[in-house]
Amino acid sequence: MVAHYLDAEMRVRWSLVQLAETYRANDAIVVPLSQEELAELAGTTRATVNRVLREEEDRGVVSLRRRRVSILEAGTLKRGIRGLPAF
């Protein structure tokens, strides 16, 4: 699994990219998960998820609402993942 090669912050971003594929509906991507649930998926803490989401919100990549993350710029989010192994 690719995520094993990533640090905690990058695993959060990678999880969001993967979830974007699942929750894409037309032009909207809304992931209906809590920060705690995202933390479990990424194998990190809710505090790390919160920090990453706030950083991405400040960059205009995501929009946050209670138990929802709207991904506004999936391509930007994916390009921001550093540390992926070369295949």
PDB file of N, CA, C and O in Angstrom:
ATOM      1  N   MET A   1       0.841  -1.188   0.000  1.00  0.00           N
ATOM      2  CA  MET A   1       0.000   0.000   0.000  1.00  0.00           C
ATOM      3  C   MET A   1       0.880   1.244   0.000  1.00  0.00           C
ATOM      4  O   MET A   1       1.832   1.329   0.775  1.00  0.00           O
ATOM      5  N   VAL A   2       0.577   2.184  -0.842  1.00  0.00           N
ATOM      6  CA  VAL A   2       1.383   3.386  -1.013  1.00  0.00           C
ATOM      7  C   VAL A   2       1.455   4.216   0.258  1.00  0.00           C
ATOM      8  O   VAL A   2       2.505   4.789   0.548  1.00  0.00           O
ATOM      9  N   ALA A   3       0.398   4.297   1.008  1.00  0.00           N
ATOM     10  CA  ALA A   3       0.347   5.173   2.177  1.00  0.00           C
ATOM     11  C   ALA A   3       1.387   4.822   3.237  1.00  0.00           C
ATOM     12  O   ALA A   3       1.716   5.672   4.064  1.00  0.00           O
ATOM     13  N   HIS A   4       1.911   3.607   3.241  1.00  0.00           N
ATOM     14  CA  HIS A   4       2.931   3.228   4.218  1.00  0.00           C
ATOM     15  C   HIS A   4       4.208   4.028   4.047  1.00  0.00           C
ATOM     16  O   HIS A   4       4.999   4.130   4.985  1.00  0.00           O
ATOM     17  N   TYR A   5       4.425   4.591   2.882  1.00  0.00           N
ATOM     18  CA  TYR A   5       5.636   5.344   2.590  1.00  0.00           C
ATOM     19  C   TYR A   5       5.511   6.821   2.951  1.00  0.00           C
ATOM     20  O   TYR A   5       6.478   7.573   2.829  1.00  0.00           O
ATOM     21  N   LEU A   6       4.349   7.233   3.386  1.00  0.00           N
ATOM     22  CA  LEU A   6       4.075   8.646   3.610  1.00  0.00           C
ATOM     23  C   LEU A   6       4.073   8.999   5.090  1.00  0.00           C
ATOM     24  O   LEU A   6       3.754   8.167   5.938  1.00  0.00           O
ATOM     25  N   ASP A   7       4.437  10.259   5.392  1.00  0.00           N
ATOM     26  CA  ASP A   7       4.312  10.719   6.775  1.00  0.00           C
ATOM     27  C   ASP A   7       2.834  10.987   7.073  1.00  0.00           C
ATOM     28  O   ASP A   7       1.999  10.928   6.170  1.00  0.00           O
ATOM     29  N   ALA A   8       2.512  11.278   8.321  1.00  0.00           N
ATOM     30  CA  ALA A   8       1.113  11.402   8.752  1.00  0.00           C
ATOM     31  C   ALA A   8       0.346  12.456   7.964  1.00  0.00           C
ATOM     32  O   ALA A   8      -0.785  12.209   7.547  1.00  0.00           O
ATOM     33  N   GLU A   9       0.940  13.620   7.756  1.00  0.00           N
ATOM     34  CA  GLU A   9       0.240  14.687   7.032  1.00  0.00           C
ATOM     35  C   GLU A   9      -0.041  14.288   5.586  1.00  0.00           C
ATOM     36  O   GLU A   9      -1.112  14.578   5.053  1.00  0.00           O
ATOM     37  N   MET A  10       0.916  13.630   4.960  1.00  0.00           N
ATOM     38  CA  MET A  10       0.715  13.195   3.579  1.00  0.00           C
ATOM     39  C   MET A  10      -0.305  12.063   3.506  1.00  0.00           C
ATOM     40  O   MET A  10      -1.028  11.951   2.516  1.00  0.00           O
ATOM     41  N   ARG A  11      -0.376  11.212   4.551  1.00  0.00           N
ATOM     42  CA  ARG A  11      -1.398  10.152   4.570  1.00  0.00           C
ATOM     43  C   ARG A  11      -2.801  10.737   4.637  1.00  0.00           C
ATOM     44  O   ARG A  11      -3.733  10.182   4.055  1.00  0.00           O
ATOM     45  N   VAL A  12      -2.959  11.847   5.338  1.00  0.00           N
ATOM     46  CA  VAL A  12      -4.266  12.514   5.385  1.00  0.00           C
ATOM     47  C   VAL A  12      -4.631  12.990   3.982  1.00  0.00           C
ATOM     48  O   VAL A  12      -5.746  12.764   3.511  1.00  0.00           O
ATOM     49  N   ARG A  13      -3.693  13.642   3.327  1.00  0.00           N
ATOM     50  CA  ARG A  13      -3.951  14.121   1.961  1.00  0.00           C
ATOM     51  C   ARG A  13      -4.232  12.958   1.009  1.00  0.00           C
ATOM     52  O   ARG A  13      -5.151  13.027   0.192  1.00  0.00           O
ATOM     53  N   TRP A  14      -3.443  11.897   1.118  1.00  0.00           N
ATOM     54  CA  TRP A  14      -3.642  10.722   0.267  1.00  0.00           C
ATOM     55  C   TRP A  14      -5.030  10.113   0.499  1.00  0.00           C
ATOM     56  O   TRP A  14      -5.707   9.725  -0.453  1.00  0.00           O
ATOM     57  N   SER A  15      -5.444  10.033   1.748  1.00  0.00           N
ATOM     58  CA  SER A  15      -6.775   9.505   2.063  1.00  0.00           C
ATOM     59  C   SER A  15      -7.859  10.355   1.422  1.00  0.00           C
ATOM     60  O   SER A  15      -8.826   9.822   0.878  1.00  0.00           O
ATOM     61  N   LEU A  16      -7.707  11.667   1.479  1.00  0.00           N
ATOM     62  CA  LEU A  16      -8.692  12.558   0.851  1.00  0.00           C
ATOM     63  C   LEU A  16      -8.738  12.363  -0.661  1.00  0.00           C
ATOM     64  O   LEU A  16      -9.816  12.368  -1.256  1.00  0.00           O
ATOM     65  N   VAL A  17      -7.579  12.191  -1.281  1.00  0.00           N
ATOM     66  CA  VAL A  17      -7.537  11.957  -2.734  1.00  0.00           C
ATOM     67  C   VAL A  17      -8.274  10.660  -3.067  1.00  0.00           C
ATOM     68  O   VAL A  17      -9.049  10.610  -4.022  1.00  0.00           O
ATOM     69  N   GLN A  18      -8.031   9.618  -2.282  1.00  0.00           N
ATOM     70  CA  GLN A  18      -8.705   8.342  -2.518  1.00  0.00           C
ATOM     71  C   GLN A  18     -10.216   8.466  -2.299  1.00  0.00           C
ATOM     72  O   GLN A  18     -11.003   7.926  -3.076  1.00  0.00           O
ATOM     73  N   LEU A  19     -10.616   9.170  -1.252  1.00  0.00           N
ATOM     74  CA  LEU A  19     -12.037   9.364  -0.974  1.00  0.00           C
ATOM     75  C   LEU A  19     -12.716  10.219  -2.044  1.00  0.00           C
ATOM     76  O   LEU A  19     -13.905  10.051  -2.313  1.00  0.00           O
ATOM     77  N   ALA A  20     -11.970  11.125  -2.645  1.00  0.00           N
ATOM     78  CA  ALA A  20     -12.528  11.972  -3.710  1.00  0.00           C
ATOM     79  C   ALA A  20     -13.052  11.119  -4.855  1.00  0.00           C
ATOM     80  O   ALA A  20     -14.083  11.434  -5.450  1.00  0.00           O
ATOM     81  N   GLU A  21     -12.349  10.049  -5.159  1.00  0.00           N
ATOM     82  CA  GLU A  21     -12.790   9.148  -6.229  1.00  0.00           C
ATOM     83  C   GLU A  21     -14.141   8.522  -5.883  1.00  0.00           C
ATOM     84  O   GLU A  21     -15.008   8.375  -6.745  1.00  0.00           O
ATOM     85  N   THR A  22     -14.306   8.162  -4.625  1.00  0.00           N
ATOM     86  CA  THR A  22     -15.530   7.500  -4.174  1.00  0.00           C
ATOM     87  C   THR A  22     -16.707   8.457  -4.105  1.00  0.00           C
ATOM     88  O   THR A  22     -17.823   8.101  -4.484  1.00  0.00           O
ATOM     89  N   TYR A  23     -16.465   9.669  -3.623  1.00  0.00           N
ATOM     90  CA  TYR A  23     -17.559  10.606  -3.350  1.00  0.00           C
ATOM     91  C   TYR A  23     -17.767  11.658  -4.434  1.00  0.00           C
ATOM     92  O   TYR A  23     -18.531  12.602  -4.230  1.00  0.00           O
ATOM     93  N   ARG A  24     -17.119  11.519  -5.560  1.00  0.00           N
ATOM     94  CA  ARG A  24     -17.314  12.471  -6.667  1.00  0.00           C
ATOM     95  C   ARG A  24     -18.721  12.287  -7.239  1.00  0.00           C
ATOM     96  O   ARG A  24     -19.118  11.175  -7.586  1.00  0.00           O
ATOM     97  N   ALA A  25     -19.461  13.381  -7.332  1.00  0.00           N
ATOM     98  CA  ALA A  25     -20.795  13.376  -7.927  1.00  0.00           C
ATOM     99  C   ALA A  25     -20.892  14.603  -8.825  1.00  0.00           C
ATOM    100  O   ALA A  25     -20.998  15.735  -8.352  1.00  0.00           O
ATOM    101  N   ASN A  26     -20.853  14.355 -10.126  1.00  0.00           N
ATOM    102  CA  ASN A  26     -20.806  15.440 -11.110  1.00  0.00           C
ATOM    103  C   ASN A  26     -19.557  16.274 -10.855  1.00  0.00           C
ATOM    104  O   ASN A  26     -18.449  15.741 -10.913  1.00  0.00           O
ATOM    105  N   ASP A  27     -19.703  17.553 -10.576  1.00  0.00           N
ATOM    106  CA  ASP A  27     -18.545  18.413 -10.336  1.00  0.00           C
ATOM    107  C   ASP A  27     -18.256  18.600  -8.854  1.00  0.00           C
ATOM    108  O   ASP A  27     -17.307  19.298  -8.497  1.00  0.00           O
ATOM    109  N   ALA A  28     -19.046  17.997  -7.994  1.00  0.00           N
ATOM    110  CA  ALA A  28     -18.880  18.183  -6.550  1.00  0.00           C
ATOM    111  C   ALA A  28     -18.242  16.950  -5.915  1.00  0.00           C
ATOM    112  O   ALA A  28     -18.516  15.813  -6.298  1.00  0.00           O
ATOM    113  N   ILE A  29     -17.385  17.215  -4.937  1.00  0.00           N
ATOM    114  CA  ILE A  29     -16.806  16.137  -4.142  1.00  0.00           C
ATOM    115  C   ILE A  29     -17.012  16.503  -2.681  1.00  0.00           C
ATOM    116  O   ILE A  29     -16.373  17.419  -2.163  1.00  0.00           O
ATOM    117  N   VAL A  30     -17.908  15.783  -2.023  1.00  0.00           N
ATOM    118  CA  VAL A  30     -18.188  16.027  -0.611  1.00  0.00           C
ATOM    119  C   VAL A  30     -17.972  14.717   0.138  1.00  0.00           C
ATOM    120  O   VAL A  30     -18.684  13.736  -0.078  1.00  0.00           O
ATOM    121  N   VAL A  31     -16.984  14.719   1.017  1.00  0.00           N
ATOM    122  CA  VAL A  31     -16.653  13.536   1.812  1.00  0.00           C
ATOM    123  C   VAL A  31     -17.390  13.659   3.148  1.00  0.00           C
ATOM    124  O   VAL A  31     -17.069  14.537   3.949  1.00  0.00           O
ATOM    125  N   PRO A  32     -18.375  12.787   3.395  1.00  0.00           N
ATOM    126  CA  PRO A  32     -19.209  12.899   4.598  1.00  0.00           C
ATOM    127  C   PRO A  32     -18.646  12.144   5.811  1.00  0.00           C
ATOM    128  O   PRO A  32     -19.320  11.293   6.391  1.00  0.00           O
ATOM    129  N   LEU A  33     -17.415  12.468   6.178  1.00  0.00           N
ATOM    130  CA  LEU A  33     -16.781  11.803   7.303  1.00  0.00           C
ATOM    131  C   LEU A  33     -16.297  12.830   8.320  1.00  0.00           C
ATOM    132  O   LEU A  33     -15.941  13.953   7.962  1.00  0.00           O
ATOM    133  N   SER A  34     -16.288  12.437   9.582  1.00  0.00           N
ATOM    134  CA  SER A  34     -15.771  13.304  10.634  1.00  0.00           C
ATOM    135  C   SER A  34     -14.245  13.295  10.608  1.00  0.00           C
ATOM    136  O   SER A  34     -13.631  12.453   9.953  1.00  0.00           O
ATOM    137  N   GLN A  35     -13.647  14.232  11.320  1.00  0.00           N
ATOM    138  CA  GLN A  35     -12.194  14.261  11.423  1.00  0.00           C
ATOM    139  C   GLN A  35     -11.679  13.006  12.117  1.00  0.00           C
ATOM    140  O   GLN A  35     -10.613  12.498  11.769  1.00  0.00           O
ATOM    141  N   GLU A  36     -12.411  12.513  13.074  1.00  0.00           N
ATOM    142  CA  GLU A  36     -12.027  11.279  13.764  1.00  0.00           C
ATOM    143  C   GLU A  36     -12.010  10.097  12.785  1.00  0.00           C
ATOM    144  O   GLU A  36     -11.087   9.283  12.803  1.00  0.00           O
ATOM    145  N   GLU A  37     -13.028  10.014  11.941  1.00  0.00           N
ATOM    146  CA  GLU A  37     -13.086   8.933  10.953  1.00  0.00           C
ATOM    147  C   GLU A  37     -11.950   9.057   9.942  1.00  0.00           C
ATOM    148  O   GLU A  37     -11.348   8.054   9.559  1.00  0.00           O
ATOM    149  N   LEU A  38     -11.656  10.279   9.511  1.00  0.00           N
ATOM    150  CA  LEU A  38     -10.536  10.494   8.599  1.00  0.00           C
ATOM    151  C   LEU A  38      -9.215  10.100   9.256  1.00  0.00           C
ATOM    152  O   LEU A  38      -8.338   9.526   8.609  1.00  0.00           O
ATOM    153  N   ALA A  39      -9.079  10.410  10.541  1.00  0.00           N
ATOM    154  CA  ALA A  39      -7.865  10.046  11.278  1.00  0.00           C
ATOM    155  C   ALA A  39      -7.684   8.529  11.306  1.00  0.00           C
ATOM    156  O   ALA A  39      -6.573   8.031  11.125  1.00  0.00           O
ATOM    157  N   GLU A  40      -8.766   7.803  11.531  1.00  0.00           N
ATOM    158  CA  GLU A  40      -8.693   6.342  11.540  1.00  0.00           C
ATOM    159  C   GLU A  40      -8.260   5.808  10.179  1.00  0.00           C
ATOM    160  O   GLU A  40      -7.432   4.901  10.099  1.00  0.00           O
ATOM    161  N   LEU A  41      -8.817   6.369   9.114  1.00  0.00           N
ATOM    162  CA  LEU A  41      -8.451   5.929   7.768  1.00  0.00           C
ATOM    163  C   LEU A  41      -6.992   6.215   7.452  1.00  0.00           C
ATOM    164  O   LEU A  41      -6.320   5.408   6.810  1.00  0.00           O
ATOM    165  N   ALA A  42      -6.504   7.360   7.902  1.00  0.00           N
ATOM    166  CA  ALA A  42      -5.134   7.776   7.600  1.00  0.00           C
ATOM    167  C   ALA A  42      -4.121   7.223   8.592  1.00  0.00           C
ATOM    168  O   ALA A  42      -2.915   7.362   8.387  1.00  0.00           O
ATOM    169  N   GLY A  43      -4.592   6.603   9.654  1.00  0.00           N
ATOM    170  CA  GLY A  43      -3.687   6.064  10.657  1.00  0.00           C
ATOM    171  C   GLY A  43      -2.941   7.139  11.416  1.00  0.00           C
ATOM    172  O   GLY A  43      -1.738   7.029  11.656  1.00  0.00           O
ATOM    173  N   THR A  44      -3.669   8.184  11.792  1.00  0.00           N
ATOM    174  CA  THR A  44      -3.060   9.298  12.522  1.00  0.00           C
ATOM    175  C   THR A  44      -4.052   9.825  13.551  1.00  0.00           C
ATOM    176  O   THR A  44      -5.068   9.185  13.820  1.00  0.00           O
ATOM    177  N   THR A  45      -3.766  10.976  14.120  1.00  0.00           N
ATOM    178  CA  THR A  45      -4.640  11.553  15.149  1.00  0.00           C
ATOM    179  C   THR A  45      -5.607  12.567  14.553  1.00  0.00           C
ATOM    180  O   THR A  45      -5.388  13.095  13.463  1.00  0.00           O
ATOM    181  N   ARG A  46      -6.680  12.826  15.292  1.00  0.00           N
ATOM    182  CA  ARG A  46      -7.629  13.842  14.858  1.00  0.00           C
ATOM    183  C   ARG A  46      -6.958  15.204  14.806  1.00  0.00           C
ATOM    184  O   ARG A  46      -7.283  16.016  13.939  1.00  0.00           O
ATOM    185  N   ALA A  47      -6.025  15.471  15.719  1.00  0.00           N
ATOM    186  CA  ALA A  47      -5.318  16.754  15.723  1.00  0.00           C
ATOM    187  C   ALA A  47      -4.525  16.952  14.431  1.00  0.00           C
ATOM    188  O   ALA A  47      -4.492  18.057  13.891  1.00  0.00           O
ATOM    189  N   THR A  48      -3.892  15.901  13.937  1.00  0.00           N
ATOM    190  CA  THR A  48      -3.154  15.994  12.670  1.00  0.00           C
ATOM    191  C   THR A  48      -4.111  16.243  11.517  1.00  0.00           C
ATOM    192  O   THR A  48      -3.839  17.071  10.648  1.00  0.00           O
ATOM    193  N   VAL A  49      -5.230  15.529  11.507  1.00  0.00           N
ATOM    194  CA  VAL A  49      -6.238  15.731  10.459  1.00  0.00           C
ATOM    195  C   VAL A  49      -6.729  17.174  10.496  1.00  0.00           C
ATOM    196  O   VAL A  49      -6.836  17.819   9.452  1.00  0.00           O
ATOM    197  N   ASN A  50      -7.025  17.681  11.679  1.00  0.00           N
ATOM    198  CA  ASN A  50      -7.506  19.051  11.822  1.00  0.00           C
ATOM    199  C   ASN A  50      -6.491  20.044  11.268  1.00  0.00           C
ATOM    200  O   ASN A  50      -6.857  20.969  10.542  1.00  0.00           O
ATOM    201  N   ARG A  51      -5.220  19.857  11.607  1.00  0.00           N
ATOM    202  CA  ARG A  51      -4.169  20.768  11.129  1.00  0.00           C
ATOM    203  C   ARG A  51      -4.063  20.739   9.600  1.00  0.00           C
ATOM    204  O   ARG A  51      -3.988  21.788   8.961  1.00  0.00           O
ATOM    205  N   VAL A  52      -4.057  19.543   9.024  1.00  0.00           N
ATOM    206  CA  VAL A  52      -3.944  19.410   7.574  1.00  0.00           C
ATOM    207  C   VAL A  52      -5.154  20.025   6.882  1.00  0.00           C
ATOM    208  O   VAL A  52      -5.004  20.749   5.897  1.00  0.00           O
ATOM    209  N   LEU A  53      -6.345  19.745   7.387  1.00  0.00           N
ATOM    210  CA  LEU A  53      -7.553  20.300   6.778  1.00  0.00           C
ATOM    211  C   LEU A  53      -7.568  21.823   6.846  1.00  0.00           C
ATOM    212  O   LEU A  53      -7.971  22.481   5.886  1.00  0.00           O
ATOM    213  N   ARG A  54      -7.137  22.381   7.957  1.00  0.00           N
ATOM    214  CA  ARG A  54      -7.083  23.851   8.089  1.00  0.00           C
ATOM    215  C   ARG A  54      -6.072  24.450   7.112  1.00  0.00           C
ATOM    216  O   ARG A  54      -6.325  25.498   6.518  1.00  0.00           O
ATOM    217  N   GLU A  55      -4.924  23.783   6.946  1.00  0.00           N
ATOM    218  CA  GLU A  55      -3.932  24.251   5.971  1.00  0.00           C
ATOM    219  C   GLU A  55      -4.515  24.234   4.562  1.00  0.00           C
ATOM    220  O   GLU A  55      -4.360  25.190   3.802  1.00  0.00           O
ATOM    221  N   GLU A  56      -5.185  23.143   4.227  1.00  0.00           N
ATOM    222  CA  GLU A  56      -5.766  23.021   2.890  1.00  0.00           C
ATOM    223  C   GLU A  56      -6.930  23.995   2.699  1.00  0.00           C
ATOM    224  O   GLU A  56      -7.148  24.495   1.595  1.00  0.00           O
ATOM    225  N   GLU A  57      -7.671  24.260   3.764  1.00  0.00           N
ATOM    226  CA  GLU A  57      -8.748  25.247   3.679  1.00  0.00           C
ATOM    227  C   GLU A  57      -8.165  26.634   3.426  1.00  0.00           C
ATOM    228  O   GLU A  57      -8.697  27.388   2.612  1.00  0.00           O
ATOM    229  N   ASP A  58      -7.084  26.975   4.113  1.00  0.00           N
ATOM    230  CA  ASP A  58      -6.421  28.271   3.907  1.00  0.00           C
ATOM    231  C   ASP A  58      -5.915  28.421   2.477  1.00  0.00           C
ATOM    232  O   ASP A  58      -5.881  29.528   1.939  1.00  0.00           O
ATOM    233  N   ARG A  59      -5.523  27.313   1.865  1.00  0.00           N
ATOM    234  CA  ARG A  59      -5.040  27.332   0.477  1.00  0.00           C
ATOM    235  C   ARG A  59      -6.178  27.315  -0.543  1.00  0.00           C
ATOM    236  O   ARG A  59      -5.937  27.469  -1.741  1.00  0.00           O
ATOM    237  N   GLY A  60      -7.422  27.125  -0.075  1.00  0.00           N
ATOM    238  CA  GLY A  60      -8.570  27.086  -0.978  1.00  0.00           C
ATOM    239  C   GLY A  60      -8.774  25.733  -1.645  1.00  0.00           C
ATOM    240  O   GLY A  60      -9.483  25.635  -2.647  1.00  0.00           O
ATOM    241  N   VAL A  61      -8.162  24.700  -1.102  1.00  0.00           N
ATOM    242  CA  VAL A  61      -8.252  23.367  -1.694  1.00  0.00           C
ATOM    243  C   VAL A  61      -9.475  22.618  -1.188  1.00  0.00           C
ATOM    244  O   VAL A  61     -10.077  21.840  -1.928  1.00  0.00           O
ATOM    245  N   VAL A  62      -9.846  22.845   0.062  1.00  0.00           N
ATOM    246  CA  VAL A  62     -11.034  22.211   0.640  1.00  0.00           C
ATOM    247  C   VAL A  62     -11.881  23.267   1.338  1.00  0.00           C
ATOM    248  O   VAL A  62     -11.412  24.363   1.646  1.00  0.00           O
ATOM    249  N   SER A  63     -13.128  22.912   1.577  1.00  0.00           N
ATOM    250  CA  SER A  63     -14.050  23.720   2.369  1.00  0.00           C
ATOM    251  C   SER A  63     -14.573  22.811   3.473  1.00  0.00           C
ATOM    252  O   SER A  63     -14.973  21.677   3.213  1.00  0.00           O
ATOM    253  N   LEU A  64     -14.568  23.308   4.698  1.00  0.00           N
ATOM    254  CA  LEU A  64     -14.947  22.480   5.844  1.00  0.00           C
ATOM    255  C   LEU A  64     -16.297  22.871   6.408  1.00  0.00           C
ATOM    256  O   LEU A  64     -16.621  24.050   6.552  1.00  0.00           O
ATOM    257  N   ARG A  65     -17.085  21.833   6.726  1.00  0.00           N
ATOM    258  CA  ARG A  65     -18.334  21.994   7.455  1.00  0.00           C
ATOM    259  C   ARG A  65     -18.438  20.813   8.394  1.00  0.00           C
ATOM    260  O   ARG A  65     -17.678  19.852   8.278  1.00  0.00           O
ATOM    261  N   ARG A  66     -19.345  20.878   9.294  1.00  0.00           N
ATOM    262  CA  ARG A  66     -19.489  19.797  10.281  1.00  0.00           C
ATOM    263  C   ARG A  66     -19.666  18.442   9.593  1.00  0.00           C
ATOM    264  O   ARG A  66     -20.599  18.245   8.815  1.00  0.00           O
ATOM    265  N   ARG A  67     -18.754  17.508   9.894  1.00  0.00           N
ATOM    266  CA  ARG A  67     -18.768  16.151   9.336  1.00  0.00           C
ATOM    267  C   ARG A  67     -18.767  16.106   7.817  1.00  0.00           C
ATOM    268  O   ARG A  67     -19.272  15.159   7.213  1.00  0.00           O
ATOM    269  N   ARG A  68     -18.188  17.150   7.197  1.00  0.00           N
ATOM    270  CA  ARG A  68     -18.110  17.184   5.740  1.00  0.00           C
ATOM    271  C   ARG A  68     -16.858  17.920   5.304  1.00  0.00           C
ATOM    272  O   ARG A  68     -16.498  18.963   5.850  1.00  0.00           O
ATOM    273  N   VAL A  69     -16.211  17.353   4.314  1.00  0.00           N
ATOM    274  CA  VAL A  69     -15.088  18.030   3.679  1.00  0.00           C
ATOM    275  C   VAL A  69     -15.425  18.109   2.199  1.00  0.00           C
ATOM    276  O   VAL A  69     -15.544  17.084   1.529  1.00  0.00           O
ATOM    277  N   SER A  70     -15.577  19.322   1.691  1.00  0.00           N
ATOM    278  CA  SER A  70     -15.779  19.509   0.257  1.00  0.00           C
ATOM    279  C   SER A  70     -14.405  19.716  -0.368  1.00  0.00           C
ATOM    280  O   SER A  70     -13.666  20.622   0.018  1.00  0.00           O
ATOM    281  N   ILE A  71     -14.076  18.881  -1.322  1.00  0.00           N
ATOM    282  CA  ILE A  71     -12.793  19.002  -2.001  1.00  0.00           C
ATOM    283  C   ILE A  71     -13.017  19.868  -3.230  1.00  0.00           C
ATOM    284  O   ILE A  71     -13.720  19.480  -4.162  1.00  0.00           O
ATOM    285  N   LEU A  72     -12.412  21.037  -3.216  1.00  0.00           N
ATOM    286  CA  LEU A  72     -12.608  22.018  -4.277  1.00  0.00           C
ATOM    287  C   LEU A  72     -11.564  21.884  -5.385  1.00  0.00           C
ATOM    288  O   LEU A  72     -11.846  22.163  -6.551  1.00  0.00           O
ATOM    289  N   GLU A  73     -10.375  21.463  -5.018  1.00  0.00           N
ATOM    290  CA  GLU A  73      -9.255  21.352  -5.955  1.00  0.00           C
ATOM    291  C   GLU A  73      -8.557  20.002  -5.774  1.00  0.00           C
ATOM    292  O   GLU A  73      -7.488  19.931  -5.168  1.00  0.00           O
ATOM    293  N   ALA A  74      -9.161  18.934  -6.299  1.00  0.00           N
ATOM    294  CA  ALA A  74      -8.605  17.591  -6.115  1.00  0.00           C
ATOM    295  C   ALA A  74      -7.222  17.463  -6.741  1.00  0.00           C
ATOM    296  O   ALA A  74      -6.345  16.809  -6.177  1.00  0.00           O
ATOM    297  N   GLY A  75      -7.021  18.074  -7.888  1.00  0.00           N
ATOM    298  CA  GLY A  75      -5.723  18.007  -8.553  1.00  0.00           C
ATOM    299  C   GLY A  75      -4.637  18.674  -7.731  1.00  0.00           C
ATOM    300  O   GLY A  75      -3.526  18.154  -7.623  1.00  0.00           O
ATOM    301  N   THR A  76      -4.951  19.821  -7.152  1.00  0.00           N
ATOM    302  CA  THR A  76      -3.990  20.518  -6.294  1.00  0.00           C
ATOM    303  C   THR A  76      -3.678  19.684  -5.070  1.00  0.00           C
ATOM    304  O   THR A  76      -2.526  19.607  -4.646  1.00  0.00           O
ATOM    305  N   LEU A  77      -4.695  19.060  -4.499  1.00  0.00           N
ATOM    306  CA  LEU A  77      -4.498  18.201  -3.337  1.00  0.00           C
ATOM    307  C   LEU A  77      -3.561  17.044  -3.682  1.00  0.00           C
ATOM    308  O   LEU A  77      -2.646  16.737  -2.919  1.00  0.00           O
ATOM    309  N   LYS A  78      -3.785  16.407  -4.823  1.00  0.00           N
ATOM    310  CA  LYS A  78      -2.955  15.279  -5.237  1.00  0.00           C
ATOM    311  C   LYS A  78      -1.524  15.710  -5.515  1.00  0.00           C
ATOM    312  O   LYS A  78      -0.582  15.011  -5.141  1.00  0.00           O
ATOM    313  N   ARG A  79      -1.352  16.846  -6.160  1.00  0.00           N
ATOM    314  CA  ARG A  79      -0.002  17.333  -6.447  1.00  0.00           C
ATOM    315  C   ARG A  79       0.758  17.704  -5.176  1.00  0.00           C
ATOM    316  O   ARG A  79       1.989  17.737  -5.177  1.00  0.00           O
ATOM    317  N   GLY A  80       0.035  17.982  -4.094  1.00  0.00           N
ATOM    318  CA  GLY A  80       0.667  18.353  -2.842  1.00  0.00           C
ATOM    319  C   GLY A  80       1.182  17.187  -2.021  1.00  0.00           C
ATOM    320  O   GLY A  80       1.759  17.385  -0.952  1.00  0.00           O
ATOM    321  N   ILE A  81       0.979  15.972  -2.512  1.00  0.00           N
ATOM    322  CA  ILE A  81       1.438  14.791  -1.772  1.00  0.00           C
ATOM    323  C   ILE A  81       2.890  14.519  -2.146  1.00  0.00           C
ATOM    324  O   ILE A  81       3.199  14.150  -3.280  1.00  0.00           O
ATOM    325  N   ARG A  82       3.766  14.707  -1.176  1.00  0.00           N
ATOM    326  CA  ARG A  82       5.192  14.462  -1.364  1.00  0.00           C
ATOM    327  C   ARG A  82       5.556  13.114  -0.756  1.00  0.00           C
ATOM    328  O   ARG A  82       4.958  12.691   0.234  1.00  0.00           O
ATOM    329  N   GLY A  83       6.518  12.454  -1.339  1.00  0.00           N
ATOM    330  CA  GLY A  83       7.010  11.216  -0.758  1.00  0.00           C
ATOM    331  C   GLY A  83       6.451   9.950  -1.376  1.00  0.00           C
ATOM    332  O   GLY A  83       6.707   8.853  -0.879  1.00  0.00           O
ATOM    333  N   LEU A  84       5.685  10.087  -2.463  1.00  0.00           N
ATOM    334  CA  LEU A  84       5.182   8.881  -3.123  1.00  0.00           C
ATOM    335  C   LEU A  84       6.346   8.155  -3.773  1.00  0.00           C
ATOM    336  O   LEU A  84       7.202   8.797  -4.381  1.00  0.00           O
ATOM    337  N   PRO A  85       6.402   6.828  -3.660  1.00  0.00           N
ATOM    338  CA  PRO A  85       7.491   6.084  -4.301  1.00  0.00           C
ATOM    339  C   PRO A  85       7.325   6.096  -5.812  1.00  0.00           C
ATOM    340  O   PRO A  85       6.206   6.165  -6.320  1.00  0.00           O
ATOM    341  N   ALA A  86       8.425   6.030  -6.518  1.00  0.00           N
ATOM    342  CA  ALA A  86       8.378   5.966  -7.985  1.00  0.00           C
ATOM    343  C   ALA A  86       8.042   4.533  -8.397  1.00  0.00           C
ATOM    344  O   ALA A  86       8.634   3.573  -7.902  1.00  0.00           O
ATOM    345  N   PHE A  87       7.091   4.412  -9.300  1.00  0.00           N
ATOM    346  CA  PHE A  87       6.710   3.079  -9.791  1.00  0.00           C
ATOM    347  C   PHE A  87       7.235   2.891 -11.187  1.00  0.00           C
ATOM    348  O   PHE A  87       7.027   1.837 -11.789  1.00  0.00           O
TER     349      PHE A  87
END
